[in-house]
Amino acid sequence: MSAQLQVDPALRAFVADELLPGLDLEPEWFWSTLAALHGRFDGRITQLLRRRDELQAKLDAWHAENGGGDAAAYEAFLTEIGYLVPPAEPKVAVDRVDPEIAEIAGPQLVVPATVPRYALNAANARWGSLYDALYGTDALPLDHELARGYDEKRGAQVIAESDRLLDEFFPLAQGSHADATAYRVENGRLVVATGTGETGLADAGQFAGHRSGSDGGGGSQGAVEAILLRHHNLHVELTIDPEHQVGRQHHADVADVALESAITTIVDLEDSVATVDGEDKALAYRTWLGLMTGELVSRFEKGGETVERRVNGDREYTAPDGSALTLHGRSLMLVRTCGHHMFTDAVLVDGQPVGEGVLDALVAATAALHDLRGRGLYSNSRAGSVYIVKPKQHGPDEVALTAELFAAVEEALGLVPATLKVGIMDEEKRTSLTLDACIAQAQDRVIFVNTGFLDRTGDEIHSDFLAGPVVRKNDMKSTAWLQGYEDRNVDVALRAGFVGNAQVGKGMFAKPAAMAELLATKGAHPQAGANTAWVPSPTAATLHALHYLRIDVAARQRELAGRETGRRLLLEVPLLTGELPEEEKQHELETNAQSILGYVVRWVGLGIGCSTVPDLEGVGLMEDRATLRISSQLIANWLHHGLVDETGVRETFARMAVLVDEQNAGEPGYAPMASDLDASPSFQAALELVFTGRTEPNGYTERVLTTWRRTAKAGA
């Protein structure tokens, strides 16, 4: 007997009218395939989710009796209950991997799939203007008020810093780039004219090519328009244009320095989106499809004019030997699907919601067929792979399920086995402790492991909930378990053979406006052996690219090879010691309450899953569900252990609602909370996240957010 399907009309229309045309696939095939996948995997998913609950109940009982306990005793207990598994020695054996994953170390963007404009910005952030990044941010100190239009004093400062960076990464055989009066190409070599003569690069091999104009490009016929340099597998282009306002000011007519920046981008269907029904899911899927076909377009108003944005084409150069050289003009796209714990009633099979990650996998892979079959305007994966990041997996059994699901989707679509590659988010405690075994379950398709401080901290709090009150959120950064977690992620990946095959990733820099701080601190990520790390914007990607030009990550990984961070460090439970003064407790409560409200009002009230949210001091921070999880879990933990009480929590949330209303007063469509707290879906959602935090599976926030977002949409 065939399954009975109910499909949201918006989602059904998307599949029939947009996803499948041109693929020789019919809607009936698609929905019957989804039903078959549901029938095959729904029981397994449910069983694994029950296993999570069973293990958490055992953790709760142990911690209630032992507190944080002794690490050795804790390890023995976790082994006894099957939370820990015997160590594995995986060796990745992945084929058809693009160089952006396997060979090039550089920044990674994460962008919500529900905002096409942002997705296009991210896709086009493969190349970024160093001049713009230095000119328009605090990356360089500003000692004067900028003039209207182009400020030549600021421009001179940017040119001087760019010269300094070129000297660092591409030194000349003699003199400085600051001495250059012209760049030209002769017989496949870069020649740099200076006031005292001519010179070239100290390492002539760093010259990668050039581009000449057919119409003069602002100079004479055939004049060089661009010089292409290469260092640590990253390209840098010097754009030559003496007619440009910056080129006119520059001593060698360099109008810009373009850096290869966001090497990869994750198009997110999970933490950074607010998708609660079929209409929302279709919007998110449409963006991924448009990137796979190259046909995604965004039109918006800017400066009183309508702006149209599309994906960039490739970049053409002449190599030193005279041959044509084509470089990818776009970031390599990965897609992050939902975790095993999420279900959606946008599709019901025999009355049961389908696993959202199952639906995501089938849609994402089907959309990628347009790329794999060469139907897109531009290619994404030239190696013939689809890169799917799978979050919220708890241990090797769940990774094994993901690998089996991907294999089933490949079979349904007629794809070569292991076409669907998997990125493993190392953001849950059981996965951190068994990462080697997790990798072993997907060693023929794993291309990524990534740490995520906030989700991992949220899971740490929930896992250890009954052990005692945890340390403050900011203090988590200096705990032993966190350092062990970050180091072990690198060590396990390197031992598994990720060098030259896969990405070792680090988490987000959360302050989009603090680029001087990014430059000062985020170099720690490549230094730690990570060949990618998340940044909050294309501008941040350009500046973070400087760290990869400075640090040879492959060499650093070779230095770290053989280091072994034991997992026992990860068993140090981050509990408070001693008494906190009342004012410090209150400040922590206010900080987290304000953070929760600032995020929830946008998710629930406006359907915005990720944005820059002002903190208690007004500093803008990138927030998504990971930040929400840690803040709600921390207050719930303190409430359970008596550091704060319900009356104080409610009173603090009410006061913070007034502040958050003020911070969002200019937001279009914003519905204030403070005037009627009981009637505000956003405020009620925030309270529920805290007061049910103890019992929410793994401390996840999706159930509460989705329930109240639907209430808000229904009342709109």
C-alpha positions as CSV (number, residue, x, y, z in Angstrom):
1,M,0.0,0.0,0.0
2,S,1.5,3.4,-1.0
3,A,2.1,6.1,1.6
4,Q,-0.3,9.0,1.8
5,L,1.4,12.4,1.4
6,Q,0.3,15.8,2.3
7,V,2.5,18.6,0.9
8,D,2.4,22.3,1.6
9,P,1.3,24.0,-1.6
10,A,4.2,26.4,-1.7
11,L,6.7,23.6,-1.4
12,R,4.9,21.4,-3.9
13,A,4.9,24.3,-6.4
14,F,8.6,24.9,-5.9
15,V,9.5,21.3,-6.6
16,A,7.3,21.1,-9.7
17,D,7.9,24.5,-11.2
18,E,11.5,25.3,-10.2
19,L,13.5,22.4,-8.8
20,L,12.8,19.6,-11.3
21,P,12.4,21.3,-14.8
22,G,15.4,20.4,-17.0
23,L,16.4,17.3,-14.9
24,D,14.1,14.8,-16.6
25,L,12.5,14.1,-13.2
26,E,8.9,14.2,-12.4
27,P,7.2,15.5,-9.2
28,E,5.6,12.1,-8.6
29,W,9.0,10.5,-8.6
30,F,10.3,13.2,-6.1
31,W,7.5,12.7,-3.6
32,S,7.5,8.9,-3.8
33,T,11.3,9.0,-3.3
34,L,10.8,11.2,-0.2
35,A,8.2,8.8,1.1
36,A,10.5,5.9,0.7
37,L,13.3,7.7,2.5
38,H,10.9,8.5,5.3
39,G,9.9,4.9,5.6
40,R,13.5,3.7,5.6
41,F,14.9,6.2,8.1
42,D,12.1,7.5,10.3
43,G,12.3,4.6,12.7
44,R,16.1,4.8,12.9
45,I,16.0,8.5,13.6
46,T,13.4,8.0,16.4
47,Q,15.4,5.2,17.9
48,L,18.6,7.4,18.0
49,L,16.7,10.3,19.5
50,R,15.4,8.0,22.3
51,R,19.0,6.9,22.8
52,R,20.0,10.5,23.4
53,D,17.3,10.8,26.1
54,E,18.3,7.6,27.7
55,L,21.9,8.7,28.0
56,Q,21.0,12.1,29.3
57,A,18.9,10.5,32.0
58,K,21.9,8.4,33.1
59,L,24.1,11.5,33.0
60,D,21.6,13.4,35.2
61,A,21.5,10.6,37.7
62,W,25.3,10.3,37.9
63,H,25.9,14.1,38.2
64,A,23.1,14.4,40.8
65,E,25.1,12.0,43.0
66,N,28.6,12.9,42.1
67,G,28.5,16.6,41.1
68,G,31.3,17.2,38.6
69,G,33.0,14.1,39.8
70,D,36.6,13.0,39.2
71,A,37.5,12.9,35.5
72,A,38.8,9.3,35.7
73,A,35.6,8.1,37.4
74,Y,33.5,10.1,34.9
75,E,35.3,8.5,32.0
76,A,34.7,5.0,33.4
77,F,31.0,5.7,33.9
78,L,30.6,7.1,30.3
79,T,32.4,4.0,29.0
80,E,30.1,1.7,31.0
81,I,26.9,3.2,29.7
82,G,28.1,3.3,26.1
83,Y,28.5,7.0,25.8
84,L,32.1,6.5,25.1
85,V,33.2,4.0,22.5
86,P,36.6,2.4,21.8
87,P,39.0,4.6,20.0
88,A,39.1,4.4,16.2
89,E,41.9,5.0,13.7
90,P,40.1,6.4,10.7
91,K,41.9,7.2,7.5
92,V,40.0,9.4,5.2
93,A,39.8,8.1,1.6
94,V,37.8,10.7,-0.2
95,D,37.9,11.3,-3.9
96,R,36.5,14.1,-6.2
97,V,37.3,16.9,-3.7
98,D,37.7,20.4,-5.0
99,P,40.9,22.3,-4.2
100,E,39.0,24.8,-2.2
101,I,38.3,22.0,0.3
102,A,41.5,20.0,0.0
103,E,44.3,22.4,-0.8
104,I,43.4,26.1,-0.2
105,A,43.4,27.4,3.3
106,G,41.2,30.5,3.7
107,P,38.1,32.1,5.3
108,Q,34.6,30.6,5.2
109,L,31.3,32.4,5.3
110,V,28.0,31.1,6.6
111,V,25.0,32.8,5.1
112,P,21.2,32.3,5.7
113,A,19.5,30.7,2.7
114,T,16.4,32.8,3.3
115,V,18.1,36.0,2.2
116,P,19.2,35.8,-1.5
117,R,21.0,39.1,-1.3
118,Y,23.3,37.9,1.4
119,A,23.8,34.6,-0.3
120,L,24.9,36.4,-3.5
121,N,27.2,38.7,-1.4
122,A,28.8,35.6,0.0
123,A,29.1,33.8,-3.3
124,N,30.8,36.8,-4.8
125,A,33.1,37.3,-1.8
126,R,35.6,34.9,-3.3
127,W,37.3,38.1,-4.2
128,G,37.3,41.1,-1.9
129,S,38.8,44.6,-2.1
130,L,41.5,45.2,0.4
131,Y,41.3,48.9,-0.1
132,D,37.6,48.9,0.8
133,A,38.2,46.7,3.8
134,L,40.9,49.0,5.2
135,Y,39.2,52.2,4.2
136,G,35.7,51.6,5.6
137,T,36.4,49.8,8.9
138,D,38.4,50.2,12.1
139,A,41.2,47.9,10.7
140,L,43.2,51.1,10.4
141,P,42.9,53.8,13.0
142,L,41.2,57.0,11.8
143,D,42.5,60.2,13.2
144,H,40.3,62.6,11.4
145,E,36.7,63.0,10.2
146,L,36.2,61.6,6.7
147,A,35.6,64.0,3.9
148,R,32.5,63.6,1.8
149,G,33.0,61.3,-1.1
150,Y,36.6,60.0,-1.4
151,D,38.9,61.2,1.5
152,E,42.5,61.3,0.0
153,K,44.1,61.4,3.5
154,R,42.4,58.1,4.3
155,G,43.2,56.9,0.9
156,A,46.9,57.6,1.5
157,Q,46.7,55.6,4.7
158,V,45.2,52.7,2.9
159,I,47.7,52.8,0.1
160,A,50.6,52.8,2.7
161,E,49.2,49.8,4.6
162,S,48.7,47.9,1.3
163,D,52.3,48.6,0.3
164,R,53.4,47.3,3.7
165,L,51.4,44.1,3.3
166,L,52.6,43.6,-0.3
167,D,56.2,43.9,1.1
168,E,55.4,41.3,3.7
169,F,53.8,38.7,1.4
170,F,55.4,39.5,-2.0
171,P,58.7,41.2,-1.3
172,L,60.7,42.7,-4.2
173,A,64.2,41.7,-5.0
174,Q,65.2,45.3,-4.2
175,G,63.3,48.1,-2.5
176,S,59.7,48.3,-1.5
177,H,56.3,48.3,-3.3
178,A,56.0,51.8,-1.9
179,D,58.8,52.8,-4.3
180,A,57.0,51.4,-7.4
181,T,56.1,53.8,-10.2
182,A,54.8,51.1,-12.6
183,Y,54.1,47.4,-12.9
184,R,54.4,45.7,-16.3
185,V,55.0,42.2,-17.7
186,E,57.9,41.4,-20.0
187,N,58.6,37.9,-21.3
188,G,56.4,36.2,-18.7
189,R,58.1,38.1,-15.8
190,L,56.8,40.9,-13.6
191,V,58.9,44.0,-13.8
192,V,58.5,46.7,-11.2
193,A,59.8,50.2,-12.1
194,T,61.0,52.4,-9.2
195,G,62.6,55.8,-8.9
196,T,66.0,54.2,-9.0
197,G,65.6,51.5,-11.7
198,E,63.8,48.3,-12.2
199,T,63.4,45.2,-10.1
200,G,61.1,42.1,-9.8
201,L,59.8,39.9,-7.1
202,A,62.3,38.3,-4.7
203,D,60.5,35.0,-5.5
204,A,59.7,35.2,-9.2
205,G,57.5,32.2,-8.8
206,Q,54.9,34.3,-7.0
207,F,54.0,36.0,-10.2
208,A,50.9,34.0,-11.4
209,G,49.7,36.0,-14.4
210,H,48.3,39.2,-15.8
211,R,45.4,40.7,-17.7
212,S,45.8,43.2,-20.5
213,G,43.2,45.5,-21.9
214,S,42.0,45.3,-25.5
215,D,40.8,48.9,-25.4
216,G,43.5,50.4,-23.3
217,G,41.7,50.0,-20.0
218,G,42.4,53.6,-19.2
219,G,45.9,53.3,-20.6
220,S,47.6,52.5,-23.9
221,Q,46.5,49.7,-26.2
222,G,47.3,46.4,-24.5
223,A,48.4,48.0,-21.3
224,V,48.4,45.8,-18.2
225,E,45.1,46.0,-16.3
226,A,45.9,43.5,-13.6
227,I,48.8,41.8,-12.0
228,L,48.1,38.4,-10.5
229,L,50.3,37.2,-7.6
230,R,50.1,33.9,-5.6
231,H,51.2,33.0,-2.0
232,H,50.1,30.0,0.1
233,N,47.7,29.0,-2.7
234,L,45.9,32.3,-2.4
235,H,45.8,34.8,-5.2
236,V,46.1,38.6,-5.0
237,E,45.3,40.9,-7.9
238,L,46.7,44.4,-8.3
239,T,44.2,46.3,-10.4
240,I,45.9,48.9,-12.6
241,D,43.8,51.9,-13.6
242,P,45.4,55.4,-13.8
243,E,41.9,57.0,-14.5
244,H,40.4,55.7,-11.3
245,Q,40.3,58.2,-8.4
246,V,42.4,55.9,-6.2
247,G,44.6,54.9,-9.2
248,R,45.3,58.5,-9.8
249,Q,46.5,58.9,-6.2
250,H,48.5,55.8,-6.2
251,H,52.2,56.0,-7.0
252,A,52.0,53.1,-9.5
253,D,48.3,53.5,-10.7
254,V,47.1,50.6,-8.5
255,A,43.3,51.3,-8.2
256,D,42.7,48.3,-5.9
257,V,44.3,45.2,-4.3
258,A,41.8,42.3,-4.6
259,L,42.4,39.4,-2.3
260,E,41.1,35.9,-2.8
261,S,39.0,35.8,0.4
262,A,35.9,33.7,1.1
263,I,37.2,30.5,-0.4
264,T,34.1,28.5,0.7
265,T,30.6,29.5,1.9
266,I,28.0,27.4,3.8
267,V,24.5,28.2,2.6
268,D,22.6,27.6,5.8
269,L,19.2,25.8,6.1
270,E,19.7,25.4,9.8
271,D,20.9,27.7,12.7
272,S,20.8,31.0,10.9
273,V,17.3,30.8,9.4
274,A,13.7,30.9,10.7
275,T,11.9,28.4,8.6
276,V,8.7,27.1,10.2
277,D,6.5,26.0,7.2
278,G,6.5,25.1,3.6
279,E,6.5,28.7,2.4
280,D,9.7,29.3,4.4
281,K,11.4,26.1,3.3
282,A,10.6,26.9,-0.4
283,L,12.2,30.3,0.0
284,A,15.4,28.8,1.5
285,Y,15.6,26.0,-1.1
286,R,15.1,28.6,-3.9
287,T,18.3,30.3,-2.9
288,W,20.4,27.1,-3.0
289,L,18.9,26.1,-6.3
290,G,19.7,29.6,-7.7
291,L,23.3,29.2,-6.7
292,M,23.5,25.8,-8.3
293,T,22.0,27.1,-11.6
294,G,23.8,30.4,-11.4
295,E,20.5,32.1,-12.0
296,L,19.9,33.6,-8.6
297,V,19.1,37.3,-8.8
298,S,18.4,39.9,-6.0
299,R,16.9,43.3,-6.7
300,F,16.8,45.9,-3.9
301,E,16.8,49.6,-3.3
302,K,20.0,51.3,-2.4
303,G,20.7,55.0,-2.4
304,G,17.4,55.7,-4.1
305,E,18.1,53.3,-7.0
306,T,17.2,49.7,-7.8
307,V,20.3,47.5,-7.7
308,E,20.4,44.1,-9.3
309,R,22.9,41.5,-8.0
310,R,23.9,38.2,-9.7
311,V,26.7,35.7,-9.2
312,N,30.0,36.8,-10.6
313,G,31.7,35.0,-13.5
314,D,35.1,33.6,-13.6
315,R,38.3,35.7,-13.9
316,E,40.5,35.4,-16.9
317,Y,44.3,36.0,-17.0
318,T,47.3,35.2,-19.1
319,A,49.7,32.9,-17.3
320,P,53.5,33.6,-17.3
321,D,53.9,31.0,-20.0
322,G,51.4,32.8,-22.2
323,S,48.6,30.3,-21.8
324,A,45.1,31.2,-20.7
325,L,44.4,31.1,-17.0
326,T,40.9,30.9,-15.5
327,L,40.2,31.4,-11.8
328,H,37.0,30.7,-10.0
329,G,35.1,33.9,-9.5
330,R,32.8,32.5,-6.8
331,S,33.1,30.9,-3.4
332,L,32.7,27.2,-3.4
333,M,29.2,26.5,-2.0
334,L,28.4,24.0,0.7
335,V,24.9,23.6,2.2
336,R,24.1,23.0,5.9
337,T,21.0,20.9,6.4
338,C,18.9,20.4,9.6
339,G,19.9,17.9,12.2
340,H,18.3,14.5,12.9
341,H,16.2,16.0,15.7
342,M,14.1,18.3,13.5
343,F,10.9,17.4,11.7
344,T,8.6,19.4,9.5
345,D,4.9,19.2,8.8
346,A,5.4,20.9,5.5
347,V,5.3,17.2,4.3
348,L,3.3,14.6,6.1
349,V,3.7,10.9,5.3
350,D,0.7,8.9,6.5
351,G,0.1,11.8,8.9
352,Q,3.6,11.9,10.3
353,P,6.0,14.9,9.8
354,V,9.1,14.0,7.8
355,G,12.6,14.4,9.1
356,E,13.6,17.9,8.0
357,G,17.1,16.7,7.4
358,V,15.8,14.0,5.1
359,L,13.8,16.5,3.1
360,D,16.8,18.9,3.1
361,A,19.2,16.2,1.8
362,L,16.9,15.2,-1.1
363,V,16.2,18.8,-2.2
364,A,19.8,19.9,-1.8
365,A,21.2,17.0,-3.8
366,T,18.5,17.4,-6.5
367,A,19.2,21.1,-6.9
368,A,22.9,20.2,-7.2
369,L,22.2,18.0,-10.2
370,H,21.9,21.2,-12.2
371,D,25.6,21.8,-11.4
372,L,26.7,18.2,-11.7
373,R,25.2,17.9,-15.1
374,G,26.7,21.2,-16.3
375,R,23.3,22.9,-16.6
376,G,24.4,25.9,-14.5
377,L,25.7,29.2,-15.9
378,Y,28.8,28.6,-13.9
379,S,30.2,25.6,-12.2
380,N,30.3,25.2,-8.4
381,S,32.1,21.9,-7.9
382,R,34.5,21.1,-10.8
383,A,35.3,17.8,-9.0
384,G,31.7,16.6,-9.3
385,S,30.8,16.6,-5.6
386,V,28.0,18.0,-3.4
387,Y,29.1,19.3,0.0
388,I,26.5,18.9,2.8
389,V,27.3,20.0,6.3
390,K,25.4,18.0,8.9
391,P,25.0,19.5,12.3
392,K,23.7,18.3,15.7
393,Q,25.0,14.7,15.4
394,H,25.6,12.9,18.7
395,G,28.2,10.2,18.3
396,P,29.2,7.7,15.6
397,D,25.9,6.0,15.3
398,E,24.3,9.2,14.1
399,V,27.1,9.9,11.7
400,A,26.6,6.4,10.3
401,L,22.9,7.2,9.8
402,T,23.9,10.3,7.9
403,A,26.2,8.4,5.6
404,E,23.5,5.8,5.0
405,L,21.0,8.5,4.2
406,F,23.3,10.2,1.8
407,A,24.0,6.9,0.1
408,A,20.3,6.3,-0.3
409,V,19.8,9.8,-1.9
410,E,22.7,9.1,-4.3
411,E,21.1,5.8,-5.3
412,A,17.8,7.5,-5.9
413,L,19.4,10.2,-8.1
414,G,21.7,7.8,-9.9
415,L,24.8,9.5,-8.5
416,V,28.2,7.8,-8.2
417,P,28.6,6.6,-4.6
418,A,30.2,9.2,-2.2
419,T,29.2,12.1,-4.5
420,L,27.5,13.6,-1.4
421,K,30.3,14.7,0.9
422,V,29.6,15.3,4.6
423,G,30.9,18.0,6.9
424,I,30.7,17.0,10.5
425,M,29.9,19.8,13.0
426,D,31.8,18.9,16.2
427,E,29.4,20.8,18.4
428,E,27.9,18.1,20.8
429,K,29.8,16.6,23.7
430,R,29.3,13.0,22.7
431,T,30.7,13.8,19.2
432,S,33.7,15.7,20.6
433,L,34.6,12.7,22.9
434,T,34.2,10.2,20.1
435,L,35.3,12.3,17.1
436,D,37.7,9.6,15.8
437,A,34.9,7.0,15.7
438,C,32.5,9.6,14.1
439,I,35.0,10.2,11.3
440,A,35.5,6.5,10.8
441,Q,31.8,6.1,10.0
442,A,32.1,8.5,7.0
443,Q,35.7,8.3,6.1
444,D,34.9,7.8,2.4
445,R,32.9,11.1,2.3
446,V,34.0,13.4,5.1
447,I,35.5,16.7,4.0
448,F,35.1,18.9,7.1
449,V,35.1,18.9,10.9
450,N,34.4,22.2,12.6
451,T,34.3,23.4,16.1
452,G,31.5,25.7,17.3
453,F,32.1,27.2,20.7
454,L,28.5,28.3,21.4
455,D,26.6,25.2,20.5
456,R,29.2,23.1,22.1
457,T,29.0,25.1,25.3
458,G,25.2,24.9,25.2
459,D,25.5,21.1,25.0
460,E,28.1,21.0,27.8
461,I,25.8,22.9,30.1
462,H,22.8,20.6,29.3
463,S,24.9,17.4,29.6
464,D,26.3,18.5,33.0
465,F,23.0,20.2,34.1
466,L,22.7,18.5,37.5
467,A,26.4,18.6,38.3
468,G,26.1,22.1,39.7
469,P,26.0,25.8,38.6
470,V,28.2,26.4,35.6
471,V,30.7,29.3,35.1
472,R,29.6,32.5,33.4
473,K,29.3,32.5,29.6
474,N,32.5,34.6,29.0
475,D,34.4,32.5,31.5
476,M,33.7,29.4,29.4
477,K,36.4,30.6,27.0
478,S,39.2,29.9,29.6
479,T,38.0,26.5,30.8
480,A,40.1,23.4,30.5
481,W,37.4,21.5,28.6
482,L,37.1,24.1,25.9
483,Q,40.8,24.3,25.2
484,G,41.0,20.5,25.1
485,Y,38.0,20.5,22.7
486,E,39.6,22.9,20.3
487,D,42.9,21.2,20.3
488,R,41.5,17.7,20.1
489,N,39.4,18.5,17.0
490,V,42.6,19.4,15.2
491,D,44.6,16.5,16.5
492,V,42.0,13.9,15.5
493,A,41.5,15.4,12.1
494,L,45.2,15.5,11.3
495,R,45.7,12.0,12.5
496,A,42.8,10.8,10.3
497,G,44.5,12.3,7.2
498,F,42.7,15.5,6.6
499,V,45.9,17.3,5.4
500,G,45.4,17.7,1.6
501,N,42.0,16.1,1.7
502,A,39.6,18.0,4.0
503,Q,38.9,21.1,6.1
504,V,39.6,21.5,9.7
505,G,37.5,24.4,10.8
506,K,37.1,26.9,13.6
507,G,34.1,29.0,14.7
508,M,32.7,32.4,14.2
509,F,34.2,35.8,15.0
510,A,31.0,37.4,16.3
511,K,31.7,41.2,16.0
512,P,31.0,42.4,12.5
513,A,32.2,46.0,13.2
514,A,35.3,45.1,15.2
515,M,37.8,44.4,12.3
516,A,40.8,45.7,14.2
517,E,40.1,43.0,16.9
518,L,39.6,40.4,14.2
519,L,43.0,41.2,12.7
520,A,44.6,41.0,16.2
521,T,43.0,37.8,17.3
522,K,41.7,35.5,14.5
523,G,45.2,34.7,13.3
524,A,45.1,32.2,16.2
525,H,42.8,29.9,14.1
526,P,45.3,29.1,11.3
527,Q,48.0,29.1,13.9
528,A,46.1,26.3,15.7
529,G,46.2,24.2,12.5
530,A,42.7,25.1,11.1
531,N,42.6,25.6,7.3
532,T,39.4,27.5,7.5
533,A,37.4,29.6,10.0
534,W,34.1,31.4,10.0
535,V,33.8,35.2,9.6
536,P,30.6,37.3,9.7
537,S,30.8,39.3,6.5
538,P,32.6,39.5,3.1
539,T,34.7,42.4,4.4
540,A,35.7,40.3,7.4
541,A,36.7,37.5,5.0
542,T,39.0,39.8,3.1
543,L,40.7,40.9,6.3
544,H,40.9,37.3,7.6
545,A,42.5,36.3,4.3
546,L,45.6,38.2,5.5
547,H,46.1,35.6,8.2
548,Y,46.3,32.8,5.7
549,L,48.7,34.8,3.5
550,R,50.8,35.2,6.6
551,I,50.6,31.7,8.0
552,D,51.4,28.6,6.0
553,V,48.7,26.4,7.4
554,A,50.0,23.2,5.7
555,A,53.4,23.7,7.3
556,R,51.7,24.4,10.7
557,Q,49.7,21.2,10.4
558,R,52.9,19.3,9.7
559,E,54.3,20.8,12.9
560,L,51.2,19.7,14.9
561,A,51.1,16.2,13.4
562,G,51.6,13.6,16.2
563,R,50.4,15.9,19.0
564,E,47.6,14.1,20.9
565,T,45.2,15.9,23.1
566,G,43.6,13.3,25.4
567,R,39.9,13.4,25.8
568,R,40.1,13.5,29.6
569,L,40.5,17.3,29.4
570,L,37.0,17.4,27.9
571,L,35.6,15.7,31.0
572,E,36.5,18.7,33.3
573,V,33.0,20.0,34.1
574,P,33.0,23.8,34.0
575,L,31.4,24.5,37.4
576,L,31.6,27.6,39.5
577,T,33.9,27.6,42.5
578,G,33.2,29.8,45.4
579,E,30.4,32.4,45.7
580,L,29.6,35.0,43.1
581,P,28.7,38.5,44.5
582,E,25.1,39.4,43.9
583,E,25.9,42.2,41.5
584,E,27.9,39.7,39.3
585,K,25.0,37.2,39.3
586,Q,22.6,40.0,38.3
587,H,24.9,41.3,35.6
588,E,25.2,37.8,34.1
589,L,21.5,37.3,34.3
590,E,20.9,40.7,32.5
591,T,23.5,40.0,29.9
592,N,22.0,36.7,28.9
593,A,18.3,37.8,29.2
594,Q,19.0,40.8,26.9
595,S,20.8,38.5,24.5
596,I,17.9,36.0,24.4
597,L,15.3,38.8,23.9
598,G,17.4,40.6,21.3
599,Y,17.6,37.5,19.2
600,V,14.1,36.1,19.8
601,V,12.3,39.3,18.9
602,R,13.8,39.0,15.4
603,W,13.3,35.3,15.0
604,V,9.8,35.1,16.3
605,G,8.5,38.6,15.4
606,L,10.3,39.2,12.1
607,G,11.4,35.7,10.9
608,I,15.0,36.7,10.9
609,G,17.2,33.7,11.9
610,C,20.6,35.5,12.0
611,S,21.5,39.1,12.4
612,T,23.7,41.6,14.3
613,V,22.1,42.1,17.7
614,P,23.2,44.8,20.1
615,D,24.4,43.4,23.4
616,L,23.8,45.0,26.8
617,E,26.5,47.6,26.1
618,G,25.2,48.2,22.5
619,V,28.0,46.3,20.8
620,G,26.7,44.5,17.7
621,L,27.1,40.7,17.9
622,M,26.3,38.1,15.3
623,E,23.5,35.9,16.9
624,D,22.0,32.7,15.8
625,R,20.4,29.7,17.5
626,A,23.7,28.6,18.9
627,T,24.0,31.8,21.0
628,L,20.4,31.4,22.1
629,R,21.0,27.9,23.2
630,I,23.9,28.8,25.5
631,S,22.2,31.8,27.1
632,S,19.0,30.0,27.8
633,Q,20.8,26.9,29.1
634,L,22.9,29.0,31.4
635,I,20.0,30.9,33.0
636,A,18.1,27.6,33.3
637,N,21.1,26.0,35.0
638,W,21.5,28.8,37.5
639,L,17.7,28.8,38.1
640,H,17.7,25.1,38.9
641,H,20.7,25.4,41.3
642,G,19.3,28.5,43.1
643,L,21.7,31.2,42.0
644,V,18.8,33.1,40.7
645,D,15.1,32.7,41.3
646,E,12.0,32.8,39.2
647,T,10.8,36.1,40.4
648,G,14.2,37.7,39.7
649,V,14.4,36.1,36.2
650,R,10.9,37.4,35.2
651,E,11.7,40.9,36.6
652,T,15.0,41.0,34.7
653,F,13.4,39.9,31.5
654,A,10.7,42.6,31.8
655,R,13.4,45.3,32.3
656,M,15.5,44.0,29.4
657,A,12.4,44.0,27.2
658,V,12.3,47.8,27.6
659,L,15.9,48.0,26.5
660,V,15.5,45.6,23.6
661,D,12.4,47.6,22.4
662,E,14.6,50.8,22.4
663,Q,17.4,49.0,20.5
664,N,14.9,47.9,17.8
665,A,12.8,51.0,17.6
666,G,13.8,51.7,14.0
667,E,13.4,48.2,12.8
668,P,10.7,48.0,10.1
669,G,7.7,45.8,11.3
670,Y,9.0,45.5,14.8
671,A,6.4,44.8,17.5
672,P,7.3,46.2,20.9
673,M,7.2,43.8,23.8
674,A,7.1,46.0,27.0
675,S,3.7,47.5,26.5
676,D,2.0,44.1,26.9
677,L,4.4,41.4,27.9
678,D,1.7,38.7,28.2
679,A,0.5,39.3,24.6
680,S,4.0,39.3,23.1
681,P,4.9,36.0,21.4
682,S,8.5,37.0,21.4
683,F,8.6,37.7,25.2
684,Q,6.7,34.5,26.0
685,A,9.1,32.5,23.8
686,A,12.1,33.9,25.7
687,L,10.6,33.0,29.0
688,E,9.7,29.5,27.8
689,L,13.2,28.9,26.6
690,V,14.5,29.4,30.1
691,F,11.7,27.8,32.1
692,T,11.7,24.6,30.0
693,G,15.4,24.6,29.4
694,R,16.0,21.8,31.8
695,T,13.7,19.4,29.9
696,E,14.2,20.5,26.3
697,P,16.1,17.6,24.6
698,N,19.7,18.6,24.5
699,G,18.7,22.2,25.3
700,Y,17.7,22.8,21.7
701,T,15.6,25.9,21.0
702,E,13.8,24.9,17.8
703,R,10.5,23.7,19.4
704,V,9.9,26.9,21.3
705,L,11.0,29.2,18.5
706,T,8.8,27.4,15.9
707,T,5.7,27.3,18.1
708,W,5.8,31.0,18.8
709,R,6.9,32.0,15.3
710,R,3.8,30.3,14.0
711,T,1.7,32.2,16.5
712,A,3.3,35.5,15.4
713,K,2.7,34.7,11.7
714,A,-0.9,33.7,12.4
715,G,-1.5,37.0,14.1
716,A,0.2,39.2,11.5
